[in-house]
Amino acid sequence: MIDYTLLSLFIPTFLLVSATPGMCMALAMTLGMTIGIRRTLWMMLGELVGVGTVAILAVIGVASIMLNYPEVFDIIKYVGGTYLGYLGIQLWRSKGKMAITENEESKTNISKHGLALQGFITAIANPKGWAFMFSLLPPFINTQLAIGPQLGVLVGIILLFEFVFMLIYATGGKSLRRLLQQGNQLKRLNQVSGCIMIAIGLWLALG
């Protein structure tokens, strides 16, 4: 039910694609820096649902409709980008639930659903992601075989790669936090995290 020749080409292709820095990877690094890897897993869950949704819709042709109506993205992009920018400003000012403080217990108040939604919106609001899936994923589908099993395997591989590299980026963010925390420079650490978050917001809204 699977074309193993296409699969052997697909795996290294999407391995490189997933490893490439992007909005979701930058967000994973920032959250790993500010709220820790365990809490960041909720954002990753939302992002994976978003990526899986985009991949499936790209294969069944919905992406062509979405790409022809960019105003659909505009609303999602601006709302999502504005929200991330707001979080970034709060981080820069060492305020808000994501700000790094000496009292780490405050991080437990961050909404899990909010983190998941943040990841989901970041994944689906990127027109380049839709265009990429629409142009690159279908060629790896053998139309002579059943589409369902092939799509299930390919999407599963995509999500696995995405999760692994987000985990790597989040771990890198946590390591960066330890580096910047030397000398107890919590304000500087919040400013670095805030700058990254603001950049992601601008990237999402204006990209």
C-alpha positions, -999 to +999 in steps of 0.1 A: +000+000+000+031+023+002+055+033-025+088+027-008+108+044-035+089+077-029+091+071+008+129+069+006+129+103-011+103+118+012+121+111+045+154+130+038+135+158+021+112+165+051+140+159+076+158+189+061+126+209+059+117+203+096+153+211+107+151+245+090+144+273+115+109+287+112+082+304+132+072+273+151+108+264+159+116+299+171+084+298+193+094+265+208+129+279+216+114+310+232+089+291+253+115+266+263+135+295+275+107+312+295+083+284+307+103+252+304+101+222+281+073+205+299+049+234+296+060+240+260+047+206+251+012+220+250+022+245+224+038+217+204+006+197+206-013+226+190+013+231+164+013+194+154-025+195+151-021+226+129+006+211+107-013+179+103-044+198+093-025+218+067-008+187+053-041+168+049-060+197+034-031+203+010-033+168-004-071+169-008-068+202-027-083+227-002-050+246-001-056+258-037-087+275-025-070+290+006-041+303-015-065+320-039-082+339-010-053+355+010-078+376+029-086+344+049-050+344+061-049+381+068-074+380+096-057+350+113-022+364+107-029+398+121-047+385+152-021+358+159+008+382+152-007+409+174-011+384+202+024+372+200+037+408+198+017+416+229+033+386+247+067+398+236+062+433+249+050+418+282+082+397+284+104+427+276+088+445+305+093+415+327+055+413+332+028+387+324+026+350+331+055+341+308+080+365+323+109+348+340+109+355+377+125+340+408+091+325+417+088+296+391+055+285+406+037+313+388+043+295+355+017+269+365-011+295+359-004+296+322-034+282+303-026+249+286-054+255+261-039+290+254-005+275+247-020+248+224-040+275+205-009+296+202+009+267+185-021+259+163-026+294+150+011+298+143+010+266+122-021+274+102-016+311+097+015+308+076+007+310+039+042+298+031+034+266+050+003+260+029+022+268-003+050+245+007+027+216+016+006+221-015+036+220-038+059+195-022+036+169-005+014+157-034+043+145-056+051+119-029+016+104-032+013+075-057-021+079-073-020+042-083-023+032-047-048+039-020-044+076-008-055+071+028-026+048+040+000+068+021-013+101+036-013+086+071+023+074+068+035+107+053+017+129+078+029+107+107+065+112+095+060+149+092+046+152+127+074+130+141+101+152+126+083+184+137+081+172+172+117+160+174+131+193+161+107+215+183+119+195+213+155+202+202+148+239+198+130+241+231+160+223+248+183+248+232+161+276+246+164+261+281+202+259+277+203+295+265+183+305+296+209+289+319+236+308+301+219+342+303+209+335+339+245+336+350+248+366+373+210+365+379+203+387+349+166+379+348+157+412+332+181+407+303+168+372+299+132+385+297+143+411+271+159+385+249+128+363+251+106+393+244+126+404+213+123+369+199+086+367+206+080+402+190+100+391+159+078+360+156+047+381+158+059+405+131+070+375+110+036+360+113+016+392+107+038+407+079+054+376+063 
